[in-house]
Amino acid sequence: MDTNPPVSTDLASAKQAYDALPRTGANHRALTPLLFVERAAAVFPDRTAVIHGAQRFTWREHRDRCVRLASALAARGIGRGDTVAALLPNTPAMIECHNGVPMTGAVLNTINIRLDADTVAYILDHGEARAVVVDREFAPLLERALEIATSRPLVIEVNDPEAPSANTLGGEDYDAFVAGGDPAYPWQPPADEWDAIALNYTSGTTGRPKGVVYHHRGAHLGALGNVLACGIPPAPTYLWTLPMFHCNGWCFPWTVAAVAGTHVCLRAVRGPVMWELIQAHGVTHLCGAPIVLQTLVNDPNRVPGSGLVFATAGAAPPEAVLAAADAAGVTVRHIYGLTECYGPSVVNEWHPEHDALPAPERAALMARQGVRYVTLEAFDVLDANDQPVPADGTTMGEVAMRGNTVMKGYLKDPAATEKAFAGGWFRTGDLGVKHRDGYVQLKDRAKDIIISGGENISSIEVEDALYKHPAVAVAAVVAAPDEKWGEVPWAFVELKPDADVTEAELIAHARARLAGFKVPKRVIFQEVPKTSTGKLQKVPLRKAVKEGLVTG
């Protein structure tokens, strides 16, 4: 006797039934990182959320200040799609803006505090800022910008107790403004996760900066991606060495909230102060450019066995810096990204067996940018025909990515947006190779490749060779015009304190490690210009070389 029930052969009806299941308010909600602060306040109301000098805010207090800010902004008519700018260092107000501004539906535009007044004016006008929250230290900068700009935003001034300033534009006091808001303000998450949450402007080294627009979904996923990529446990203590005006601090304002950690604010990065705060508050994690890591681990006040995790992006730290990090007990996480992808979205996933390798081999593996975050769909190196290059570690192509942690596009610039997304990928402008294990390694920016006698020279490769000299602290290699070869590499070098080496010695050092045509023809000893986040700026160096302004 057959006891098995009959099997339906009506496959079409089953497929239709799957599709017919409803998407409702109960089972589908827009993703947003704004709910992280609500959860942290509900679950850990008395845990310390923010430390700044003598100031302490619990998660309940921090959440209430964020909602009060949203309430006060809404009372001034600021809502969905409006832009609120911030000219702030890494202070509690900046963290509050990351939640309070988008809780109104508005878009947070964090502005680089080291920009010139003309560029700040352009950003205020291009983004159509309705309000600007400014630290009084930067009130003179804002005043000059407003003299140039056509926009007339509401000015809200933060008088930080860690750096009180008499500067004022006669704007409203930030603390009073927040106190006037309602902590019970019924803010609503976005109805559409595609809504803009933040506006970040690129550096603009070759023209006016472009406005990169982030959405709630990407910020949510970017924040959680950091947790996984950086191995962040519950309740970490995070030191703000990375500027929050840069890619919204790589989404870490929301990352720390997601794990109910503690923010430790820092207005300016200094080695002794970093170690003082690390020891005083039990800091576990921090981020920054390789130059920040170098400042940290080379400081004489460093603490061996610190147990810190330092996430660094961009070019890999020099071997000597990695060795100093090992000596200080600092675990380095090498990540990679751009403003257009919410900061980092790629990580050098480290294998435990790599720890047993000799230091040079470990450094070579650490130099790779790595593989995609779990929250990124695809990451590859493409040839001129948009096909993946062979995984041979030598064939170069353009690094590209796609997924939910890629920007919405460039504000008011459809042509640049279309170009960036050509072929269904975001084109980074970085050139790289893919190794056999699938790990991607940058070789240069497309604009930084030096073409000498028809041969491509990676400026990163030449810099890596120079960094292997114990006297070199910073190296930047650019193309110099040459009558015979078209272009040849020149190197700009900063030496370590008390170090001494000649140009001829460094050239000989490079010749022992590079093919002859890759060896720098000149070495100029001078300070290398850097961005506010510690990245090397090659544009002014190329300009100086081209215009014959190099005197070293």
ZIFEN-V594327 format. One record per residue. N is the residue number from 1. RES is the residue in one small letter. PSI is psi in radians with two decimals (none if undefined). OMEGA is omega in whole degrees, 0 to 359 (* if undefined). D_LAST is the distance of its C-alpha to the last C-alpha in whole Angstrom. Layout:
N_RES_PSI_OMEGA_D_LAST, N_RES_PSI_OMEGA_D_LAST
This chain:
1_m_2.26_182_97, 2_d_1.98_181_93, 3_t_-0.05_180_92, 4_n_2.34_178_88, 5_p_2.70_179_88, 6_p_2.50_178_87, 7_v_2.25_181_84, 8_s_2.38_175_83, 9_t_0.10_181_82, 10_d_1.28_184_81, 11_l_-0.60_182_77, 12_a_-0.69_182_77, 13_s_-0.62_178_78, 14_a_-0.77_178_76, 15_k_-0.72_179_73, 16_q_-0.61_180_74, 17_a_-0.68_176_75, 18_y_-0.83_183_71, 19_d_-0.44_184_70, 20_a_-0.24_179_73, 21_l_2.30_191_71, 22_p_2.55_168_70, 23_r_2.00_186_67, 24_t_3.09_176_68, 25_g_-0.32_180_66, 26_a_-0.50_187_68, 27_n_0.10_178_66, 28_h_2.03_179_63, 29_r_2.64_177_60, 30_a_2.34_176_57, 31_l_2.39_176_54, 32_t_2.49_178_52, 33_p_-0.10_184_50, 34_l_-0.41_180_51, 35_l_-0.23_178_54, 36_f_-0.73_182_52, 37_v_-0.60_178_52, 38_e_-0.74_180_56, 39_r_-0.78_181_57, 40_a_-0.71_180_55, 41_a_-0.59_181_57, 42_a_-0.66_186_60, 43_v_-0.64_183_60, 44_f_1.03_188_58, 45_p_-0.54_185_58, 46_d_0.02_177_58, 47_r_2.51_180_55, 48_t_2.17_180_51, 49_a_-0.70_187_49, 50_v_2.31_174_47, 51_i_2.27_177_45, 52_h_1.78_185_43, 53_g_-2.16_179_43, 54_a_-0.14_182_47, 55_q_2.48_174_48, 56_r_2.33_174_50, 57_f_2.29_173_51, 58_t_3.00_179_53, 59_w_-0.59_176_54, 60_r_-0.81_181_57, 61_e_-0.72_180_55, 62_h_-0.78_178_52, 63_r_-0.77_181_54, 64_d_-0.65_178_56, 65_r_-0.67_177_53, 66_c_-0.80_182_51, 67_v_-0.65_175_55, 68_r_-0.74_178_55, 69_l_-0.78_178_52, 70_a_-0.77_181_53, 71_s_-0.78_182_57, 72_a_-0.68_177_55, 73_l_-0.75_179_53, 74_a_-0.64_179_56, 75_a_-0.38_176_58, 76_r_0.20_175_55, 77_g_0.21_180_56, 78_i_2.24_183_53, 79_g_-2.69_188_54, 80_r_2.23_176_53, 81_g_-0.11_175_50, 82_d_2.66_180_49, 83_t_2.29_173_46, 84_v_2.07_182_45, 85_a_2.76_177_41, 86_a_2.18_174_40, 87_l_1.43_190_37, 88_l_2.54_168_37, 89_p_-2.96_182_35, 90_n_1.46_182_37, 91_t_2.95_178_40, 92_p_-0.63_180_44, 93_a_-0.65_181_44, 94_m_-0.71_178_41, 95_i_-0.73_180_43, 96_e_-0.64_179_47, 97_c_-0.55_181_45, 98_h_-0.39_176_45, 99_n_-0.81_186_48, 100_g_-0.70_181_50, 101_v_-0.94_181_48, 102_p_-0.24_174_49, 103_m_-0.31_176_53, 104_t_-0.12_188_54, 105_g_-0.07_180_53, 106_a_3.03_185_50, 107_v_2.21_181_46, 108_l_2.18_177_43, 109_n_1.67_178_40, 110_t_2.19_186_37, 111_i_2.38_178_34, 112_n_2.10_185_31, 113_i_-0.11_180_31, 114_r_0.13_178_27, 115_l_2.82_175_27, 116_d_2.83_186_27, 117_a_-0.64_181_31, 118_d_-0.74_180_31, 119_t_-0.70_177_31, 120_v_-0.73_178_33, 121_a_-0.75_178_35, 122_y_-0.77_182_35, 123_i_-0.76_179_36, 124_l_-0.72_181_39, 125_d_-0.80_183_40, 126_h_-0.69_179_40, 127_g_-0.13_179_41, 128_e_0.91_183_44, 129_a_2.23_175_44, 130_r_-0.49_179_47, 131_a_2.75_175_46, 132_v_2.23_176_43, 133_v_2.10_188_43, 134_v_2.35_170_40, 135_d_2.40_185_39, 136_r_-0.41_176_39, 137_e_-0.54_184_36, 138_f_0.22_176_35, 139_a_-0.72_177_37, 140_p_-0.67_177_35, 141_l_-0.80_180_33, 142_l_-0.68_179_36, 143_e_-0.78_179_38, 144_r_-0.67_179_35, 145_a_-0.72_181_35, 146_l_-0.41_175_39, 147_e_-0.46_180_39, 148_i_-0.66_187_37, 149_a_2.75_173_39, 150_t_-0.38_180_43, 151_s_2.64_179_44, 152_r_1.30_184_46, 153_p_2.77_169_46, 154_l_2.27_181_48, 155_v_2.16_179_45, 156_i_2.12_190_46, 157_e_2.27_177_44, 158_v_2.11_176_43, 159_n_1.46_186_43, 160_d_2.20_180_42, 161_p_-0.35_177_43, 162_e_-0.25_178_40, 163_a_1.10_182_38, 164_p_2.46_183_41, 165_s_2.51_177_40, 166_a_-0.13_181_42, 167_n_2.39_176_40, 168_t_2.57_173_43, 169_l_0.20_183_43, 170_g_0.33_180_47, 171_g_3.14_180_47, 172_e_2.50_178_49, 173_d_2.27_185_49, 174_y_-0.84_183_48, 175_d_-0.68_177_50, 176_a_-0.67_178_53, 177_f_-0.80_179_53, 178_v_-0.75_181_53, 179_a_-0.47_179_56, 180_g_-0.14_179_58, 181_g_2.95_184_57, 182_d_2.07_179_60, 183_p_-0.25_177_59, 184_a_0.17_179_62, 185_y_2.19_186_61, 186_p_1.14_180_62, 187_w_2.68_182_59, 188_q_2.40_172_59, 189_p_2.83_181_57, 190_p_2.50_175_56, 191_a_-0.49_182_58, 192_d_2.13_181_56, 193_e_-0.17_176_53, 194_w_-0.15_177_51, 195_d_2.54_179_51, 196_a_2.43_176_47, 197_i_-0.50_184_46, 198_a_2.70_178_43, 199_l_2.10_181_40, 200_n_2.28_181_36, 201_y_2.39_177_34, 202_t_2.99_187_31, 203_s_-0.49_176_27, 204_g_0.58_183_27, 205_t_-0.33_180_24, 206_t_0.35_181_25, 207_g_-2.92_179_28, 208_r_2.43_180_31, 209_p_2.62_177_31, 210_k_2.52_180_34, 211_g_1.92_182_37, 212_v_2.18_186_38, 213_v_2.19_176_42, 214_y_2.66_175_43, 215_h_2.90_184_47, 216_h_-0.70_181_49, 217_r_-0.81_181_50, 218_g_-0.70_179_46, 219_a_-0.70_177_45, 220_h_-0.88_183_48, 221_l_-0.66_178_47, 222_g_-0.72_179_44, 223_a_-0.78_180_45, 224_l_-0.56_176_47, 225_g_-0.64_177_45, 226_n_-0.68_180_42, 227_v_-0.79_182_45, 228_l_-0.80_185_46, 229_a_-0.60_184_42, 230_c_0.10_177_41, 231_g_0.80_185_45, 232_i_2.13_179_45, 233_p_3.05_174_49, 234_p_2.55_173_51, 235_a_0.87_175_50, 236_p_2.93_172_46, 237_t_2.05_190_44, 238_y_2.18_179_41, 239_l_2.26_185_38, 240_w_1.41_173_36, 241_t_-0.36_176_33, 242_l_2.27_179_32, 243_p_2.30_177_32, 244_m_-0.28_177_36, 245_f_-0.14_181_34, 246_h_1.88_180_33, 247_c_0.69_183_35, 248_n_0.76_179_38, 249_g_0.65_181_36, 250_w_0.51_180_37, 251_c_0.13_182_41, 252_f_-0.39_172_41, 253_p_-0.62_179_43, 254_w_-0.56_177_46, 255_t_-0.83_181_45, 256_v_-0.66_177_46, 257_a_-0.66_182_49, 258_a_-0.55_181_50, 259_v_0.23_178_50, 260_a_0.82_179_51, 261_g_-2.86_180_48, 262_t_2.20_174_47, 263_h_2.24_171_43, 264_v_2.00_186_41, 265_c_2.65_180_39, 266_l_2.05_184_36, 267_r_-0.65_183_34, 268_a_2.46_184_31, 269_v_2.06_175_29, 270_r_2.37_184_29, 271_g_-0.96_182_29, 272_p_-0.68_180_32, 273_v_-0.68_178_34, 274_m_-0.86_182_34, 275_w_-0.58_177_36, 276_e_-0.79_179_38, 277_l_-0.66_179_39, 278_i_-0.79_181_39, 279_q_-0.71_185_42, 280_a_-0.60_188_44, 281_h_0.07_179_45, 282_g_0.76_181_45, 283_v_2.40_180_42, 284_t_-0.50_186_42, 285_h_2.58_172_40, 286_l_2.89_184_36, 287_c_2.85_175_34, 288_g_3.04_176_30, 289_a_2.83_179_27, 290_p_-0.55_180_26, 291_i_-0.54_177_23, 292_v_-0.74_176_26, 293_l_-0.75_179_28, 294_q_-0.76_178_25, 295_t_-0.72_183_26, 296_l_-0.94_189_29, 297_v_-0.33_178_30, 298_n_-0.03_179_27, 299_d_2.36_182_29, 300_p_-0.28_180_31, 301_n_0.12_183_33, 302_r_2.64_185_34, 303_v_1.95_178_38, 304_p_2.54_178_38, 305_g_0.55_185_41, 306_s_-0.49_181_40, 307_g_0.25_181_42, 308_l_2.64_168_39, 309_v_2.13_182_39, 310_f_2.05_177_35, 311_a_2.11_181_35, 312_t_2.52_186_31, 313_a_2.78_178_30, 314_g_-2.45_179_28, 315_a_2.53_181_26, 316_a_2.52_176_27, 317_p_2.54_177_26, 318_p_2.74_182_24, 319_e_-0.69_181_27, 320_a_-0.63_179_26, 321_v_-0.70_177_27, 322_l_-0.66_178_30, 323_a_-0.72_178_31, 324_a_-0.61_177_30, 325_a_-0.75_177_32, 326_d_-0.77_182_35, 327_a_-0.55_180_35, 328_a_0.01_181_36, 329_g_0.48_180_38, 330_v_2.14_176_36, 331_t_2.18_182_37, 332_v_2.22_173_35, 333_r_2.02_181_36, 334_h_2.05_181_34, 335_i_2.98_185_34, 336_y_2.53_176_33, 337_g_-3.02_180_34, 338_l_2.95_176_33, 339_t_-0.65_184_34, 340_e_-0.17_179_36, 341_c_0.70_172_38, 342_y_0.51_186_39, 343_g_-2.31_185_36, 344_p_2.45_173_36, 345_s_0.16_179_39, 346_v_2.50_183_38, 347_v_2.49_172_38, 348_n_1.55_180_37, 349_e_2.05_187_41, 350_w_2.39_178_41, 351_h_2.33_183_44, 352_p_-0.57_182_45, 353_e_-0.31_178_45, 354_h_-0.42_183_41, 355_d_-0.43_183_41, 356_a_-0.09_183_43, 357_l_2.74_174_40, 358_p_2.68_185_37, 359_a_-0.78_180_34, 360_p_-0.65_180_32, 361_e_-0.69_176_35, 362_r_-0.74_180_35, 363_a_-0.67_179_31, 364_a_-0.69_178_32, 365_l_-0.65_179_35, 366_m_-0.40_182_33, 367_a_-0.28_180_30, 368_r_2.47_178_33, 369_q_-0.65_169_33, 370_g_-2.40_187_37, 371_v_2.94_184_40, 372_r_2.62_166_42, 373_y_2.73_173_43, 374_v_-0.51_185_47, 375_t_0.04_176_47, 376_l_2.41_185_45, 377_e_-0.79_187_47, 378_a_2.57_180_45, 379_f_2.15_186_41, 380_d_3.07_175_40, 381_v_2.13_188_38, 382_l_2.55_176_39, 383_d_-3.01_184_39, 384_a_-0.33_180_39, 385_n_0.30_179_43, 386_d_0.43_177_43, 387_q_2.55_178_44, 388_p_2.41_178_43, 389_v_2.79_176_41, 390_p_2.59_179_42, 391_a_1.16_184_41, 392_d_-0.02_178_40, 393_g_0.08_182_36, 394_t_-0.59_183_35, 395_t_2.11_183_36, 396_m_2.61_174_33, 397_g_-3.05_180_35, 398_e_2.31_178_34, 399_v_2.32_183_35, 400_a_2.73_179_38, 401_m_2.83_175_40, 402_r_2.66_180_44, 403_g_-3.00_187_46, 404_n_-0.16_176_47, 405_t_0.56_170_43, 406_v_2.46_185_42, 407_m_2.80_169_42, 408_k_-0.68_181_44, 409_g_-3.00_179_42, 410_y_2.24_183_40, 411_l_2.20_176_41, 412_k_0.52_181_43, 413_d_1.24_183_41, 414_p_-0.55_181_43, 415_a_-0.79_179_41, 416_a_-0.63_179_38, 417_t_-0.80_180_41, 418_e_-0.72_180_43, 419_k_-0.72_182_40, 420_a_-0.53_185_38, 421_f_0.29_182_42, 422_a_2.31_176_43, 423_g_0.22_178_45, 424_g_0.27_177_46, 425_w_2.68_168_43, 426_f_2.10_181_40, 427_r_2.09_187_37, 428_t_-0.39_187_34, 429_g_-0.02_177_31, 430_d_2.50_176_30, 431_l_2.45_183_30, 432_g_3.13_176_32, 433_v_2.86_178_34, 434_k_2.20_181_38, 435_h_2.99_184_39, 436_r_-0.52_180_42, 437_d_0.10_178_43, 438_g_-0.11_179_42, 439_y_2.37_180_39, 440_v_2.47_177_36, 441_q_2.23_177_32, 442_l_2.51_173_30, 443_k_-0.46_177_27, 444_d_2.89_164_25, 445_r_2.57_180_26, 446_a_-0.65_182_27, 447_k_-0.20_183_24, 448_d_-0.10_176_22, 449_i_2.35_179_23, 450_i_2.18_180_21, 451_i_1.85_186_24, 452_s_1.98_181_23, 453_g_0.55_180_26, 454_g_-0.08_179_28, 455_e_2.39_177_27, 456_n_2.29_177_26, 457_i_2.16_176_23, 458_s_2.08_179_23, 459_s_-0.54_179_20, 460_i_-0.69_179_22, 461_e_-0.74_180_23, 462_v_-0.72_178_19, 463_e_-0.71_179_18, 464_d_-0.70_179_22, 465_a_-0.73_180_21, 466_l_-0.67_180_18, 467_y_-0.35_180_20, 468_k_-0.16_175_22, 469_h_2.28_186_20, 470_p_-0.27_181_21, 471_a_-0.22_188_18, 472_v_2.18_176_16, 473_a_-0.78_182_17, 474_v_2.40_178_16, 475_a_2.37_176_15, 476_a_2.21_183_14, 477_v_2.30_180_15, 478_v_2.93_179_15, 479_a_2.41_173_16, 480_a_2.42_180_14, 481_p_2.51_181_17, 482_d_2.28_184_18, 483_e_-0.65_184_21, 484_k_-0.84_189_23, 485_w_-0.09_184_22, 486_g_-1.05_176_22, 487_e_2.60_173_19, 488_v_2.70_181_17, 489_p_2.37_169_15, 490_w_2.55_182_12, 491_a_2.36_172_11, 492_f_2.24_191_9, 493_v_2.36_167_11, 494_e_2.34_179_12, 495_l_2.73_175_14, 496_k_2.73_179_17, 497_p_2.32_177_19, 498_d_0.11_178_19, 499_a_2.69_181_17, 500_d_2.14_178_15, 501_v_2.57_181_14, 502_t_2.89_177_12, 503_e_-0.76_181_10, 504_a_-0.66_180_14, 505_e_-0.71_179_16, 506_l_-0.65_178_15, 507_i_-0.74_177_15, 508_a_-0.68_177_18, 509_h_-0.77_180_19, 510_a_-0.67_182_19, 511_r_-0.52_180_21, 512_a_-0.20_186_24, 513_r_-0.14_186_24, 514_l_2.75_170_24, 515_a_2.62_186_25, 516_g_-0.70_184_23, 517_f_-0.22_180_22, 518_k_-0.18_184_21, 519_v_2.32_179_18, 520_p_2.37_178_14, 521_k_-0.35_176_13, 522_r_2.59_170_10, 523_v_2.09_182_8, 524_i_2.17_181_5, 525_f_1.95_179_6, 526_q_2.93_175_7, 527_e_2.36_180_11, 528_v_2.20_180_13, 529_p_2.51_183_15, 530_k_2.71_173_19, 531_t_3.05_180_22, 532_s_-0.30_179_25, 533_t_0.15_175_26, 534_g_0.01_178_23, 535_k_2.54_179_22, 536_l_2.41_179_19, 537_q_1.94_182_18, 538_k_-0.30_181_16, 539_v_-0.89_179_18, 540_p_-0.50_177_15, 541_l_-0.79_178_12, 542_r_-0.70_180_14, 543_k_-0.75_180_15, 544_a_-0.72_179_11, 545_v_-0.81_183_11, 546_k_-0.65_184_14, 547_e_0.12_177_14, 548_g_0.56_184_11, 549_l_0.03_181_9, 550_v_2.16_182_6, 551_t_-0.23_183_4, 552_g_none_*_0
